[in-house]
Amino acid sequence: MNQDFVPDLNAYFDRIHYVGSQLPTLDTLHAITAHHASAIPFENVDVLLGRGIDISPGAVQQKIVQERRGGYCFETNQLLLLVLKAMGFQAGTLSARVCWQLPRSVVPPFTHMFVQVEISGEQWITDCGMGSMSLTAALRWQDGFVQETPHDRRRIVAEDGKWFHQVCFADEWLDVCQFTGDEMPAVDCQVANWWTSTHPDSRFRNNLVLSRAGLDGIRRTLLNTEFTRRWKRASPETVEIRSEPQLLRVLEEEFDLILPQNTHFENLQFPRNS
């Protein structure tokens, strides 16, 4: 990643529908996180279709801002980092292992990158690249501090020399990711991006995955042909998608994602009508 790259802030703010303060304050960080997570979907369409992922800053800005696409952590969180730095925030990258829906006995690789921000001597994290568990407000990096965010309750806890970012569901704390506090330099991002976008065992090479956390309080997620809306304290609603035209409508209407007309999900198995 080229840390000297300066993003087009006006185009970015237009992309995420943001008209608030541009001062590097905590309120601004919360607002940018919420608008970014709402407007820019987490999506792996290009990975699934074998198109490759270019994480150079210019390519990321072109895809997400100009072409109005989404991306995964090495794209969407990189753009977020570059924007925050251009706004005057003290920000950097951290590496993590994705632990969501995995038992502690499983040790996943360091294939996730998120953003650390320092404000008035306090450490915060923000992460709009964790799929259905993306943050919608910055999270204070303080052991055991419980924080209500627009979509759920979060905390970071220290255990056995590691940090665990956790979310609370039905009064149970579940791991989202595990990290050490180490920076994720550009070379590590390149390697992790290559593995995640090309390796046959990568989850993103075998599944269509999208998510968006709206300012309306609804999380929208898609896993292959299963579309779900989830509210903060309500049971989720799930719909089975039965055709490619229906899928493309859902992508446009629910994720604000319009794909090129020649996009076809040939390996996606749609359920047969009963």
C-alpha positions in Angstrom: 0.0 0.0 0.0 1.3 3.4 -0.9 0.9 5.6 2.2 1.7 8.7 0.2 -1.5 8.3 -1.9 -4.0 11.0 -1.2 -7.6 9.9 -1.8 -10.3 12.2 -3.3 -12.1 13.2 -0.1 -14.9 15.0 -1.8 -15.7 12.0 -4.1 -15.4 9.7 -1.1 -17.8 11.8 1.1 -20.3 11.8 -1.8 -19.9 8.0 -2.1 -20.8 7.4 1.5 -23.4 10.3 1.7 -21.5 12.1 4.4 -21.9 15.9 4.9 -20.7 16.2 8.5 -17.6 17.6 10.2 -14.2 16.8 8.7 -12.3 17.5 11.9 -10.3 14.6 13.3 -12.5 14.0 16.4 -14.1 11.0 17.9 -17.5 12.1 16.8 -16.2 12.3 13.2 -14.6 8.9 13.5 -17.9 7.3 14.7 -19.8 9.1 11.9 -17.4 8.1 9.1 -17.5 4.5 10.3 -21.3 4.4 10.3 -21.6 6.0 6.8 -18.8 3.8 5.3 -20.4 0.6 6.6 -23.8 1.7 5.3 -22.9 2.9 1.9 -20.0 0.5 0.9 -21.0 -3.2 1.0 -18.6 -5.9 2.0 -18.6 -8.1 -1.1 -16.4 -10.7 -2.7 -17.9 -10.9 -6.2 -14.6 -10.4 -8.0 -12.9 -13.1 -5.8 -15.7 -15.6 -6.5 -15.5 -15.0 -10.2 -11.7 -15.3 -10.3 -11.1 -11.7 -11.5 -8.4 -11.0 -9.0 -8.1 -8.2 -6.4 -5.8 -5.2 -7.0 -5.2 -3.5 -3.6 -3.1 -0.7 -4.9 -4.6 2.6 -3.6 -5.6 3.9 -7.0 -7.3 0.7 -8.0 -9.2 0.6 -4.6 -10.4 4.1 -5.0 -11.4 3.5 -8.7 -13.4 0.4 -7.8 -15.1 1.6 -4.6 -15.6 5.3 -5.2 -15.7 5.8 -9.0 -17.3 2.4 -9.9 -19.4 2.4 -6.7 -18.5 -1.2 -5.9 -17.7 -2.7 -2.5 -14.9 -5.0 -1.4 -13.4 -6.9 1.4 -11.0 -5.8 4.2 -7.9 -5.1 2.1 -10.0 -2.9 -0.1 -12.6 -1.2 2.1 -10.5 -0.9 5.2 -7.5 0.4 3.2 -9.7 3.1 1.7 -11.0 3.9 5.2 -7.4 4.2 6.5 -6.3 6.5 3.6 -9.3 8.7 4.1 -8.8 9.0 7.9 -5.1 9.9 7.5 -6.0 12.5 4.8 -8.4 14.0 7.3 -5.7 14.3 9.9 -6.3 11.3 12.1 -3.3 9.3 13.5 -4.2 5.9 12.1 -2.5 2.7 11.1 -3.1 -0.9 10.2 -3.4 -3.9 12.5 -3.5 -7.6 11.6 -6.0 -10.2 12.9 -7.2 -13.7 12.7 -10.9 -14.0 11.9 -12.5 -16.1 14.6 -16.2 -15.5 13.9 -18.2 -18.7 14.3 -15.0 -20.7 15.0 -14.2 -22.5 18.2 -11.1 -21.4 20.1 -9.4 -24.7 19.2 -9.2 -23.6 15.6 -6.3 -21.2 14.7 -7.1 -19.3 11.5 -4.3 -17.4 9.6 -3.6 -13.7 9.9 -5.7 -12.8 6.9 -7.6 -9.7 8.2 -6.5 -6.1 8.3 -8.3 -3.3 10.3 -7.6 0.2 11.4 -6.2 1.6 14.7 -6.8 5.3 15.5 -5.3 7.4 18.3 -7.4 10.3 19.6 -6.3 12.5 22.5 -4.1 9.7 23.8 -6.8 7.0 23.6 -6.7 4.0 21.3 -9.7 3.1 19.1 -10.2 0.6 16.4 -12.6 0.7 13.4 -13.3 -2.1 11.0 -15.7 -1.9 8.0 -14.2 -5.1 6.5 -15.4 -7.8 8.8 -18.5 -8.8 6.7 -21.6 -9.3 8.8 -19.6 -8.3 11.9 -18.3 -5.0 10.6 -18.3 -2.1 13.1 -20.7 0.8 12.7 -19.0 2.9 15.4 -15.4 3.0 16.4 -14.5 0.7 19.4 -12.4 1.8 22.3 -9.4 -0.4 22.7 -9.7 -0.9 26.4 -9.8 -4.3 28.2 -13.4 -5.2 29.1 -15.0 -1.9 28.2 -18.5 -2.7 27.0 -19.8 -0.4 24.3 -23.2 -0.1 22.6 -22.9 0.5 18.9 -25.8 1.3 16.5 -26.2 -2.4 15.6 -24.9 -4.4 18.6 -22.9 -4.5 21.8 -19.1 -4.9 21.6 -16.0 -5.2 23.7 -12.3 -6.0 23.5 -10.8 -8.3 26.1 -7.3 -9.4 26.8 -6.7 -13.1 27.4 -3.4 -15.1 27.4 -1.4 -12.3 25.8 -3.9 -11.9 23.0 -6.8 -9.4 22.3 -10.2 -10.6 21.3 -12.8 -8.4 19.7 -16.2 -9.7 20.7 -19.9 -9.2 20.0 -22.8 -9.9 22.4 -25.7 -12.0 21.2 -28.4 -13.1 23.6 -26.1 -12.3 26.5 -23.3 -14.4 25.2 -20.0 -12.9 24.2 -18.7 -14.4 20.9 -15.3 -13.9 19.3 -15.1 -11.8 16.1 -11.4 -11.7 15.6 -8.1 -12.2 17.6 -5.2 -9.8 17.3 -1.9 -9.0 19.1 -1.7 -5.3 18.4 1.0 -5.8 15.7 1.0 -3.7 12.6 0.1 -5.3 9.3 2.6 -3.9 6.8 2.0 -3.6 3.1 3.9 -6.8 2.3 1.8 -8.9 4.7 -1.4 -7.3 3.2 -0.2 -8.4 -0.3 0.5 -12.0 0.8 -2.8 -12.3 2.7 -4.8 -10.7 -0.1 -3.2 -13.2 -2.6 -4.1 -16.2 -0.4 -7.6 -15.0 0.3 -8.4 -14.1 -3.3 -6.8 -17.1 -5.0 -6.3 -20.1 -2.8 -8.9 -22.9 -3.4 -9.5 -23.3 0.3 -10.3 -19.7 0.8 -13.9 -19.2 1.9 -14.3 -16.3 -0.5 -13.3 -18.5 -3.5 -16.2 -20.8 -2.8 -19.1 -18.6 -1.5 -20.8 -15.4 -2.5 -20.6 -13.2 0.6 -22.1 -9.7 1.0 -23.1 -7.5 3.9 -24.2 -4.0 4.6 -25.1 -2.3 7.9 -27.6 0.4 7.2 -28.1 3.7 8.9 -31.7 2.4 9.3 -30.4 -0.1 11.9 -30.7 -3.2 9.7 -27.9 -5.5 8.8 -28.3 -7.1 5.4 -26.3 -10.2 4.6 -26.1 -12.6 1.8 -24.5 -16.0 1.8 -24.8 -17.7 -1.6 -28.6 -17.8 -2.1 -29.7 -16.9 1.4 -30.5 -13.3 2.1 -31.1 -12.1 5.6 -32.2 -8.9 7.3 -31.3 -8.6 11.0 -32.3 -5.9 13.5 -30.5 -5.1 16.7 -32.8 -6.9 19.1 -35.1 -8.9 16.9 -35.2 -12.2 15.1 -33.7 -12.2 11.7 -35.7 -12.6 8.5 -34.3 -14.9 5.8 -35.3 -15.3 2.2 -34.1 -18.0 -0.3 -33.1 -16.5 -3.6 -34.2 -18.8 -6.5 -32.8 -17.4 -9.7 -30.0 -15.2 -11.0 -32.3 -12.3 -12.0 -33.7 -12.3 -8.5 -30.2 -12.3 -7.1 -29.2 -9.3 -9.2 -32.3 -7.4 -8.0 -31.4 -8.1 -4.4 -27.8 -6.9 -4.9 -29.1 -3.7 -6.4 -32.0 -3.0 -4.1 -30.6 -4.2 -0.8 -26.8 -3.6 -1.3 -26.9 -0.8 -3.8 -24.6 -2.9 -6.0 -25.1 -2.8 -9.7 -22.8 -5.3 -11.5 -21.9 -5.3 -15.2 -24.5 -6.9 -17.4 -22.2 -9.7 -18.3 -21.9 -10.9 -14.7 -23.0 -14.5 -14.3 -22.7 -16.7 -11.2 -22.2 -20.0 -13.0 -21.1 -22.0 -10.0 -23.9 -20.8 -7.7 -26.6 -23.4 -7.1 -30.1 -21.9 -6.9 -32.7 -24.0 -5.1 -35.3 -25.6 -7.3 -38.9 -24.3 -7.0 -41.0 -26.9 -5.1 
